[in-house]
Amino acid sequence: MTDLLLRNVRPMAGETCDILIENGEISGFGRFEPKPGMAVEDGGNSIVIPGLIDAHTHLDKTTWGMPWHVNNRAAILRERIDFERENRSDIGIDPHRQSMRHAIGLAAHGATHIRSHVDIDPTHGLSIVEGVWETREKLRDIIDIEIVAFPQSGLMVMPGTKELLDEALAQGCEVLGGIDPCGIDRDPKGQLDTIFALAVKHQRPIDIHLHEAGDLGAFTMELIFERIRANGMQGKVAISHAFALGMNDYLRVGKLIDELAALDVAILTTGAPSAAVPSVMRLKEAGVRVGGGCDGIRDTWGPWGQPDMLDRAKIIGMKNGMRKDHELEHVLHIVSQGGADVMRIEGYGLNIGCNADMTLLTGETLAHAVVDVAPRPLVIKRGRVTARAGQAIVDMP
């Protein structure tokens, strides 16, 4: 925890003031003189917001900083999953080194919190998650990392995965993941019953990848809703991607959104350019919690992506056809406060008593900051400067 006087900043693009930080928490807004020995930083009239949040990513997968990976495979989900699982070690994707690179990149660009899905399967056991656990410990003063125990290769089709998930949750993974109960496991009842049973046993929230589109995805959502009610897990389940909410059947989607709101199911979107995605403004109007994430970046799945949540905000905004300033402000909300709401982060925000986790942005307004995507002038984690002008205070390995 650190004391800091942050001068000449505009909270949420409002009036210029100073922010007094004591013991890693915000203690005042106004004009202050530094206390003896207190660090002082001049924000240069930058906008200041709570730290950006990547609430859906895969720290263990990136090839960032490695030789270019030539990708000539078909864009079929099952093929990508199997190739990565069987070849990641030969390619040299060390989970600790690569997750360090990804997480430091996010911190350099203003992120203060991450939710990362980490692969668990019988081929690798818990070795991948152990590498990301090491990263979390080494970067604990730079960025907070929440880990989802993620059965990417499937659960019912990969014997032994249930036991590994059980062990990962017992050892400290904060969230339990799932993926396409129909499309990957071809056994939606089996997968969902197993996931909910494990979540109840370990008292963990759930975050399910749902790439399934159209009626198939809607059917899976309805099965998820049934289990939320049966297990009393309202407010404890998130659905990532939720491509079914992007289908053209307006009334069917409306009924699904009503259920999401009633059961307090969160949605995590990446604004995937190649898929039909949920309307974030429609979800906002319904009161559904929505966070954003950069997903996988530059990995065996594809060459795209940056470890930068403002870059992702731009993608989400463009995919949703956003042009109005209040819409751009909302997409900034999705990659900051929205992620905190999904992850239930305590002490997040720009109020007295909140943790001093902040990102400085360039621009005249919040909307301008989103489209500018300029290097972040300063990033602060619990009162400690962690990045300047787009460069983290720690080097990538």
Buried (B, 14 or more C-beta within 10 A) or exposed (E): EBBBBBBBBBBEBEEEBBBBBBEBBBBBBEEBEBEEEBBEBBBEEBBBBBBBBBBBBBBBBBBBBBEEBEBEEEEEBEEBBEBBBEEBBEBEBBBBBBBBBBBBBBBBBBBBBBBBBBBBBEBBBBEBBBBBBBBBEBBEEBBBBBBBBBBBBBBBBBEEBBEBBBBBBEEEBBBBBBBBBBBBBEBBEBBBBBBBBBBBEBEBBBBBBBBBBBEBBBBBBEBBBEBBEEBEBEEBBBBBBBBBBBBEEEEBBEEBBEBBBBBBBBBBBBBBEEEBBBBBBBBBEBEBBBBBBBBBBBBBBBEBBBBBBBBBBBBBBBBBEBEEEEBBBBBBBBBBBBBBBBBEBEBBBBEEEBBBBBBBBBBEBBBBBBBBBBBBBBBBBBBBBBBBEBBBBBEBE
